[in-house]
Protein backbone atom coordinates (compact mmCIF):
# COMPACT_ATOMS: atom_id res chain seq x y z
CA UNK A 1 0.00 0.00 0.00
CA UNK A 2 1.33 3.42 -0.87
CA UNK A 3 0.49 6.47 1.19
CA UNK A 4 1.72 10.02 1.03
CA UNK A 5 3.10 11.43 4.28
CA UNK A 6 3.64 15.12 4.93
CA UNK A 7 7.09 16.33 5.89
CA UNK A 8 5.92 18.86 8.48
CA UNK A 9 2.73 17.32 9.71
CA UNK A 10 1.87 13.76 10.65
CA UNK A 11 -0.93 13.54 8.11
CA UNK A 12 -1.30 10.75 5.59
CA UNK A 13 -3.22 10.46 2.37
CA UNK A 14 -4.05 7.10 0.87
CA UNK A 15 -3.84 7.10 -2.92
CA UNK A 16 -4.85 3.47 -3.49
CA UNK A 17 -8.39 4.33 -4.56
CA UNK A 18 -7.72 7.66 -6.26
CA UNK A 19 -8.96 6.22 -9.56
CA UNK A 20 -12.27 5.26 -7.98
CA UNK A 21 -12.83 8.65 -6.35
CA UNK A 22 -11.93 10.42 -9.60
CA UNK A 23 -14.31 8.15 -11.52
CA UNK A 24 -17.18 8.78 -9.09
CA UNK A 25 -16.67 12.47 -8.30
CA UNK A 26 -14.65 13.54 -11.33
CA UNK A 27 -13.80 17.21 -11.28
CA UNK A 28 -14.77 17.62 -7.62
CA UNK A 29 -12.13 15.10 -6.49
CA UNK A 30 -9.33 17.30 -7.82
CA UNK A 31 -11.00 20.46 -6.51
CA UNK A 32 -11.36 18.99 -3.00
CA UNK A 33 -7.67 18.03 -2.92
CA UNK A 34 -6.55 21.44 -4.19
CA UNK A 35 -5.05 20.11 -7.43
CA UNK A 36 -6.20 23.08 -9.51
CA UNK A 37 -3.85 22.40 -12.41
CA UNK A 38 -5.28 18.90 -12.82
CA UNK A 39 -8.78 20.25 -12.32
CA UNK A 40 -8.36 22.56 -15.32
CA UNK A 41 -6.73 19.83 -17.43
CA UNK A 42 -9.56 17.45 -16.51
CA UNK A 43 -12.14 20.04 -17.56
CA UNK A 44 -10.43 20.62 -20.91
CA UNK A 45 -10.25 16.86 -21.57
CA UNK A 46 -13.95 16.51 -20.72
CA UNK A 47 -14.90 19.32 -23.10
CA UNK A 48 -12.77 18.02 -25.98
CA UNK A 49 -13.92 14.40 -25.65
CA UNK A 50 -17.54 15.24 -24.79
CA UNK A 51 -17.24 13.57 -21.39
CA UNK A 52 -15.71 10.26 -22.42
CA UNK A 53 -12.21 11.35 -21.43
CA UNK A 54 -13.26 11.29 -17.79
CA UNK A 55 -13.03 7.51 -17.79
CA UNK A 56 -9.48 7.60 -19.13
CA UNK A 57 -8.30 10.41 -16.84
CA UNK A 58 -9.71 8.61 -13.79
CA UNK A 59 -7.22 5.79 -14.22
CA UNK A 60 -4.33 8.29 -14.18
CA UNK A 61 -5.65 10.05 -11.05
CA UNK A 62 -3.22 8.28 -8.74
CA UNK A 63 -0.14 9.48 -10.61
CA UNK A 64 -1.67 12.93 -11.07
CA UNK A 65 -2.35 13.28 -7.34
CA UNK A 66 1.07 11.84 -6.51
CA UNK A 67 2.75 14.49 -8.66
CA UNK A 68 0.61 17.23 -7.11
CA UNK A 69 1.38 16.11 -3.56
CA UNK A 70 5.12 15.78 -4.25
CA UNK A 71 5.16 19.32 -5.70
CA UNK A 72 3.46 20.67 -2.57
CA UNK A 73 5.93 19.15 -0.10
CA UNK A 74 4.64 15.66 0.60
CA UNK A 75 6.96 12.66 0.51
CA UNK A 76 6.30 9.06 -0.42
CA UNK A 77 6.07 6.67 2.49
CA UNK A 78 5.79 2.97 1.76
CA UNK A 79 4.11 1.30 4.64
CA UNK A 80 1.17 -0.62 5.96
C-alpha positions as CSV (number, residue, x, y, z in Angstrom):
1,X,0.0,0.0,0.0
2,X,1.3,3.4,-0.9
3,X,0.5,6.5,1.2
4,X,1.7,10.0,1.0
5,X,3.1,11.4,4.3
6,X,3.6,15.1,4.9
7,X,7.1,16.3,5.9
8,X,5.9,18.9,8.5
9,X,2.7,17.3,9.7
10,X,1.9,13.8,10.7
11,X,-0.9,13.5,8.1
12,X,-1.3,10.7,5.6
13,X,-3.2,10.5,2.4
14,X,-4.0,7.1,0.9
15,X,-3.8,7.1,-2.9
16,X,-4.8,3.5,-3.5
17,X,-8.4,4.3,-4.6
18,X,-7.7,7.7,-6.3
19,X,-9.0,6.2,-9.6
20,X,-12.3,5.3,-8.0
21,X,-12.8,8.7,-6.3
22,X,-11.9,10.4,-9.6
23,X,-14.3,8.2,-11.5
24,X,-17.2,8.8,-9.1
25,X,-16.7,12.5,-8.3
26,X,-14.6,13.5,-11.3
27,X,-13.8,17.2,-11.3
28,X,-14.8,17.6,-7.6
29,X,-12.1,15.1,-6.5
30,X,-9.3,17.3,-7.8
31,X,-11.0,20.5,-6.5
32,X,-11.4,19.0,-3.0
33,X,-7.7,18.0,-2.9
34,X,-6.5,21.4,-4.2
35,X,-5.0,20.1,-7.4
36,X,-6.2,23.1,-9.5
37,X,-3.8,22.4,-12.4
38,X,-5.3,18.9,-12.8
39,X,-8.8,20.2,-12.3
40,X,-8.4,22.6,-15.3
41,X,-6.7,19.8,-17.4
42,X,-9.6,17.4,-16.5
43,X,-12.1,20.0,-17.6
44,X,-10.4,20.6,-20.9
45,X,-10.2,16.9,-21.6
46,X,-13.9,16.5,-20.7
47,X,-14.9,19.3,-23.1
48,X,-12.8,18.0,-26.0
49,X,-13.9,14.4,-25.6
50,X,-17.5,15.2,-24.8
51,X,-17.2,13.6,-21.4
52,X,-15.7,10.3,-22.4
53,X,-12.2,11.4,-21.4
54,X,-13.3,11.3,-17.8
55,X,-13.0,7.5,-17.8
56,X,-9.5,7.6,-19.1
57,X,-8.3,10.4,-16.8
58,X,-9.7,8.6,-13.8
59,X,-7.2,5.8,-14.2
60,X,-4.3,8.3,-14.2
61,X,-5.6,10.0,-11.1
62,X,-3.2,8.3,-8.7
63,X,-0.1,9.5,-10.6
64,X,-1.7,12.9,-11.1
65,X,-2.3,13.3,-7.3
66,X,1.1,11.8,-6.5
67,X,2.8,14.5,-8.7
68,X,0.6,17.2,-7.1
69,X,1.4,16.1,-3.6
70,X,5.1,15.8,-4.3
71,X,5.2,19.3,-5.7
72,X,3.5,20.7,-2.6
73,X,5.9,19.2,-0.1
74,X,4.6,15.7,0.6
75,X,7.0,12.7,0.5
76,X,6.3,9.1,-0.4
77,X,6.1,6.7,2.5
78,X,5.8,3.0,1.8
79,X,4.1,1.3,4.6
80,X,1.2,-0.6,6.0
